[in-house]
């Protein structure tokens, strides 16, 4: 009887140590991913985050970080197929993140961002179809954290994209989004959300760039130039900063 008890105890000990090792492995991979992310080596960072997810499928930090880096890697990727794959992966990771921790704003922001980027690879009708989900998750993030700069940015761009639709697309959007939600979109909202994003994170070039684009849309060239200049001037810390700054330079040339 004592031998049997000892064997059972040993089995529980092995199982417990395996769980600890798995958790440590996931933690270590997240840490290595964070180091690679800080060094702008996002392909390697993403592999580490995915390894952490494989070891611990509900690891919220790994799911969020994997979604973030997959979108960043896809944004200016020269391969349409690879870009689509990365956006789809980002959406999947963010969906799992919101399920793992539905009460945190970051997961909802990342899901709104990933769905939005994934929709850009689709036709106009599908883009509009998914616009409702983008808005819902961005608004959920802002409900949890009203000052979340990323979610503010998403809502600013959401308003701008709805306002940029042509007549036929606006009719389709009204049918998909519903009259009440569609009627919420305005240039004032687009400016307001993006201005708040800039105020929350003044050193993020992407906020300045998209705010500048909205100012161009509404005919405010002076403020547009200020935002494009800011895009180029701020230090920034994003993987795609060079591309954002290049886009701002191009916009400035068009405004001269």
SEMARDO-732812 format. One record per atom (N, C-alpha, C): x negated, y, z; residue in one letter. Coordinates in steps of 0.001 Angstrom, whole numbers, plus 500000, padded with zeros to 6 digits. Layout:
BEGIN
XYZa/...
***
This chain:
BEGIN
499160498796500000x/500000500000500000x/499126501252500000x/498042501211500833x/497142502345500890x/496469502585499537x/496127501483498840x/495474501592497528x/496417502258496535x/497691501805496581x/498683502377495657x/498870503874495924x/498936504233497198x/499092505651497552x/497911506473497060x/496718505885497212x/495510506578496772x/495505506785495267x/495986505776494522x/496031505878493050x/496999506972492624x/498193506993493270x/499197508017492935x/498667509411493238x/497994509544494392x/497418510836494762x/496377511280493749x/495571510338493278x/494544510653492286x/495168511108490975x/496284510452490604x/496973510826489361x/497502512250489443x/498091512596490601x/498587513961490787x/497440514966490758x/496324514579491314x/495165515478491334x/494651515738489934x/494613514684489109x/494159514824487721x/495116515730486950x/496440515500487150x/497433516318486453x/497302517780486848x/497111518018488139x/496971519392488621x/495733520047488056x/494621519320488024x/493377519885487500x/493490520160486012x/494254519310485295x/494459519527483863x/495240520821483626x/496287521036484471x/497069522263484324x/496203523489484597x/495361523406485610x/494476524519485940x/493501524783484811x/492926523712484250x/491959523859483154x/492610524497481947x/493880524076481669x/494599524637480531x/494833526123480727x/495270526486481960x/495508527897482255x/494225528698482138x/493130528143482633x/491844528825482542x/491425528973481089x/491667527955480309x/491312528000478893x/492078529116478189x/493373529232478479x/494172530292477869x/493665531658478306x/493375531788479602x/492869533049480133x/491538533424479494x/490683532436479341x/489377532687478734x/489519533118477280x/490429532464476564x/490630532828475155x/491189534247475024x/492098534622475920x/492626535987475890x/491501536989476149x/490642536668477109x/489518537564477421x/488574537696476225x/488282536569475567x/487413536617474384x/488091537366473241x/489405537186473117x/490148537928472102x/490109539416472362x/490228539779473635x/490173541203473993x/488817541817473654x/487756541042473878x/486409541551473544x/486272541744472040x/486754540775471267x/486670540908469809x/487558542043469306x/488726542203469933x/489620543298469531x/488947544647469768x/488316544804470916x/487622546060471235x/486480546327470264x/485882545245469742x/484784545374468784x/485288545482467344x/486617545570467158x/487260545680465846x/487064544427464993x/486830543289465641x/486723542012464935x/488057541289465105x/489086541790464401x/490441541324464658x/490708539899464182x/490054539460463130x/490269538090462659x/489861537088463733x/488712537337464360x/488250536467465439x/489138536615466667x/489546537846466972x/490427538085468117x/491730537315467956x/492301537356466763x/493557536650466518x/493390535151466718x/492272534596466278x/492036533161466471x/491994532810467959x/491379533665468771x/491332533409470209x/492729533502470832x/493510534495470431x/494860534624470973x/495711533410470573x/495524532940469357x/496276531764468906x/495836530512469655x/494554530431469988x/494069529303470794x/494676529363472191x/494799530559472744x/495424530724474056x/496885530293474017x/497574530641472925x/498980530260472768x/499119528750472641x/498179528126471929x/498207526666471794x/498046526002473154x/497199526575474004x/496970526018475333x/498110526328476287x/498709527502476106x/499771527968477021x/500813528695476189x/501805527975475648x/502739528532474660x/503527529756475110x/503718529941476408x/504487531091476889x/503609532175477495x/502335532200477116x/501420533221477627x/501795534565476989x/502408535432477780x/502957536689477253x/501879537589476668x/500757537712477371x/499679538586476886x/499162538099475542x/498948536789475420x/498427536229474172x/499423536415473028x/500712536199473306x/501736536359472272x/501813537810471785x/501759538745472735x/501797540169472368x/500561540558471566x/499398540141472047x/498150540522471373x/498050539897469986x/498529538660469856x/498501537997468544x/499408538728467561x/500592539133468020x/501511539868467151x/500901541197466713x/500335541915467679x/499714543223467381x/498620543094466328x/497705542136466518x/496571542032465610x/496962541457464254x/497970540596464223x/498425540057462938x/498999541175462064x/499761542092462671x/500293543225461903x/499159544121461423x/498212544412462311x/497093545279461930x/496278544672460793x/496077543364460833x/495326542696459766x/496105542675458452x/497420542671458557x/498234542600457350x/498477543936456680x/498420545018457450x/498882546317456954x/498212546765455660x/496904546623455562x/496200547034454343x/495520545852453658x/496034544647453911x/495462543454453302x/495718543460451794x/494691543168451028x/494804543238449564x/495576542071448963x/495777540996449743x/496507539826449251x/497956539875449707x/498904539992448786x/500319540014449181x/500735538764449941x/500205537625449521x/500563536371450186x/500052536342451627x/498810536776451826x/498232536797453163x/498940537832454038x/499273538958453443x/499974539992454189x/501335539475454671x/502060538809453782x/503358538242454147x/503211537204455249x/502187536365455139x/501953535330456155x/501658535951457511x/500823536980457525x/500462537624458779x/501673538306459423x/502483538968458617x/503668539629459166x/504659538606459727x/504814537498459016x/505726536446459499x/505220535868460821x/503901535658460919x/503320535165462170x/503513536172463292x/503299537452462976x/503476538508463980x/504901538525464507x/505857538367463612x/507261538358464023x/507564537157464914x/507003536006464554x/507220534798465354x/506637534948466755x/505405535475466845x/504773535643468155x/505539536650469012x/505976537747468408x/506696538767469162x/508054538244469631x/508713537449468800x/509982536841469204x/509785535972470438x/508734535168470414x/508435534316471560x/508048535139472793x/507393536274472567x/507016537143473679x/508251537707474375x/509240538141473588x/510450538698474202x/511229537631474960x/511110536394474530x/511774535309475260x/511021534981476549x/509697535071476482x/508883534771477664x/509032535851478731x/509202537108478291x/509303538219479244x/510239539281478669x/511537539045478720x/512492539972478095x/512578541337478762x/512048541470479971x/512155542728480689x/511012543684480489x/510072543360479588x/508927544240479342x/509086544932477994x/508755546203477951x/508960547004476738x/508049546591475591x/506819546182475900x/505831545922474853x/506286544849473873x/506862543767474393x/507307542694473509x/508378543157472539x/509331543942473025x/510403544443472148x/509850545410471106x/508903546266471519x/508266547158470545x/507562546359469457x/506783545366469871x/506028544574468897x/506948543808467958x/508091543357468470x/509037542656467599x/509656543632466601x/510021544833467058x/510545545846466138x/509519546162465056x/508271546307465471x/507183546623464532x/506974545496463530x/506949544257464010x/506701543114463125x/507844542909462145x/509093543020462622x/510245542877461726x/510208543966460660x/509885545179461089x/509806546282460133x/508754546057459073x/507581545616459491x/506507545354458522x/506870544176457617x/507454543142458183x/507853541981457394x/508908542374456369x/509824543256456763x/510882543695455850x/510324544468454664x/509181545126454862x/508582545896453773x/508147545017452606x/507977543719452861x/507586542789451787x/508805542318450996x/510002542742451400x/511248542271450794x/511878543346449922x/512967542997449261x/513703543950448444x/514478544932449304x/515028545971448659x/515719547042449384x/516861546514450237x/517664545612449701x/518817545099450439x/518375544369451707x/517302543573451601x/516808542854452780x/516162543809453782x/515480544838453275x/514906545843454174x/515994546468455033x/517091546824454392x/518202547447455106x/518836546453456074x/518938545207455638x/519534544167456477x/518806544056457810x/517473544114457758x/516684543953458977x/516494545260459750x/516911546375459157x/516747547669459827x/517489547707461156x/518626547030461227x/519386546995462467x/518620546323463589x/517911545233463258x/517117544534464268x/515936545385464726x/515323546082463783x/514211546974464133x/514694548006465147x/515805548648464835x/516356549664465738x/516701549073467095x/517353547904467102x/517804547304468364x/516640547043469311x/515555546483468783x/514424546153469651x/513640547403470060x/513542548366469156x/512875549618469531x/513650550336470628x/514968550357470505x/515792551004471514x/515755550248472836x/515658548922472769x/515537548135473999x/514223548463474708x/513155548610473930x/511862548995474515x/511968550356475197x/512662551296474555x/512802552639475130x/513750552654476322x/514680551722476351x/515552551591477525x/514726551173478741x/513759550289478512x/512895549816479600x/511845550860479952x/511264551467478907x/510229552492479105x/510466553639478127x/511168554689478564x/511522555800477663x/510327556531477062x/509140556342477618x/507952557039477112x/507030556115476309x/507528554956475904x/506690554027475146x/506387554621473766x/505144555009473555x/504771555726472328x/505019554903471073x/504723553617471139x/504931552771469964x/506391552689469563x/507263552518470545x/508694552445470259x/509223553785469767x/508723554881470331x/509097556213469835x/508701556363468369x/507510555884468032x/507027555944466652x/507949555137465736x/508277553926466149x/509148553068465335x/510485553763465073x/511062554360466099x/512355555028465915x/512232556275465034x/511108556974465124x/510899558106464237x/510847557677462786x/510081556629462518x/509973556118461145x/511304555526460698x/512016554856461605x/513324554272461267x/514274555360460767x/514357556454461504x/515226557561461083x/514791558114459733x/513481558266459554x/512974558813458295x/513280557893457120x/513096556586457308x/513331555656456211x/514800555616455812x/515700555709456784x/517128555753456451x/517444557029455668x/516870558142456082x/517125559408455403x/516517559445453999x/515498558637453764x/514844558620452449x/515585557753451429x/516591557020451850x/517309556134450936x/518053556933449866x/518133556370448663x/518919557015447610x/520408556720447810x/521237557265446949x/522681557159447127x/523195555736447237x/522788554867446299x/523267553478446324x/522770552758447565x/521477552946447883x/520908552279449047x/521553552763450337x/521940554025450380x/522614554563451566x/523980553896451745x/524655553609450645x/525934552914450719x/525742551495451256x/524697550824450759x/524389549475451225x/524021549508452703x/523213550495453076x/522781550616454474x/523974550817455393x/524925551633454967x/526108551888455801x/526891550610456035x/526947549750455001x/527664548480455134x/526933547524456064x/525621547477455951x/524840546555456775x/524718547057458210x/524437548343458381x/524163548884459705x/525432549288460453x/526491549518459715x/527705550018460346x/527694551538460349x/528851552125460192x/528932553578460052x/528367554335461231x/528617553838462452x/528172554554463646x/526658554608463735x/526009553457463552x/524545553396463635x/523923554187462488x/524465554024461291x/523939554729460129x/524021556241460329x/525118556697460932x/525325558131461130x/524344558721462140x/523729557871462960x/522761558356463948x/521484558884463299x/521156558378462117x/519897558746461471x/519926560205461026x/518825560908461287x/518719562303460864x/517249562694460819x/516966563776460103x/515601564285460063x/515201564851461423x/516157565431462128x/515843565947463463x/515419564817464397x/516113563689464312x/515720562541465131x/514346562019464720x/514095561971463414x/512795561502462930x/511678562372463497x/511859563686463415x/510854564605463968x/510750564470465485x/511891564403466142x/511894564364467600x/511180563151468162x/511487561983467624x/510842560758468110x/509333560791467855x/508928561213466660x/507501561220466331x/506747562304467094x/507401563419467344x/506763564456468164x/506526563953469589x/507466563177470102x/507292562591471431x/506191561529471426x/506073560790470332x/504990559798470221x/503635560492470225x/503524561593469490x/502282562369469452x/501957562920470841x/502976563420471534x/502759563971472873x/502301562886473845x/502831561680473684x/502484560572474583x/501098560025474293x/500723559989473010x/499408559456472613x/498784560395471574x/498260561534472001x/497739562527471049x/496513562067470275x/495835561026470725x/494642560549470030x/494911559373469094x/496172559062468839x/496513558000467892x/496785558625466528x/495934558340465563x/496048558971464248x/497333558601463521x/497819557390463735x/499019556946463021x/500239557775463395x/500327558254464653x/501451559112465046x/501412560427464258x/500238561017464190x/500091562287463463x/500408562100461975x/499943560993461407x/500138560749459979x/501622560659459630x/502380559865460379x/503796559704460043x/504609560942460382x/504202561690461405x/504875562959461681x/504614563942460544x/503397563970460029x/503079564821458888x/503923564480457672x/504135563198457437x/504958562776456304x/506394563269456453x/506914563228457671x/508272563713457897x/508345565221457657x/507326565958458106x/507305567398457847x/507275567688456347x/506583566867455574x/506599567013454115x/508019566809453603x/508690565794454097x/510053565493453652x/511008566650453890x/510827567343455003x/511752568443455326x/511248569791454827x/510127569793454099x/509630571013453476x/508816571927454367x/508345571416455491x/507532572227456409x/506047571919456148x/505501572582455126x/504131572284454712x/503087572708455742x/503355573785456457x/502396574280457452x/502193573234458546x/503294572755459107x/503188571751460170x/502683570411459624x/503021570103458375x/502523568872457762x/500997568900457689x/500455570015457230x/498997570149457144x/498350570023458521x/498986570607459530x/498451570510460892x/498364569063461344x/499387568297461019x/499390566888461450x/498404566042460643x/498260566336459365x/497282565592458569x/495859565939459003x/495636567202459329x/494328567603459875x/494060566872461188x/495102566773462032x/494948566077463309x/494660564596463100x/495284564005462092x/495036562593461774x/493556562362461516x/492952563271460770x/491534563156460417x/490638563492461601x/491085564442462423x/490231564971463488x/490140564059464717x/491270563440465122x/491266562684466375x/490327561491466291x/489766561134467434x/488802560029467470x/489464558724467057x/490643558435467621x/491362557221467256x/490691555966467760x/491470554906467855x/490919553629468317x/491573552444467623x/492294552703466537x/493003551644465825x/492133551007464746x/492399549756464487x/491672548993463476x/491782549659462100x/492940550236461802x/493194550817460478x/493003552331460427x/492265552891461390x/492077554343461434x/491488554909460144x/490526554216459556x/489908554715458327x/490947554869457217x/491845553911457136x/492888553970456106x/493885555084456409x/494242555248457690x/495147556345458058x/494529557694457698x/493255557859458016x/492583559126457736x/492467559359456227x/492214558289455483x/492150558405454032x/493505558822453457x/494578558256454002x/495922558640453552x/496203560106453860x/495752560559455027x/495952561958455406x/495195562888454463x/493988562502454094x/493196563325453156x/493904563419451809x/494481562327451367x/495215562313450106x/496444563218450185x/497142563172451287x/498315564013451466x/497936565495451479x/496824565810452096x/496348567206452121x/496009567688450711x/495396566841449917x/495064567223448531x/496347567527447751x/497391566765447993x/498660566981447284x/499335568273447721x/499101568678448964x/499750569882449479x/499019571162449087x/497769571055448614x/497002572252448254x/497425572806446893x/
***
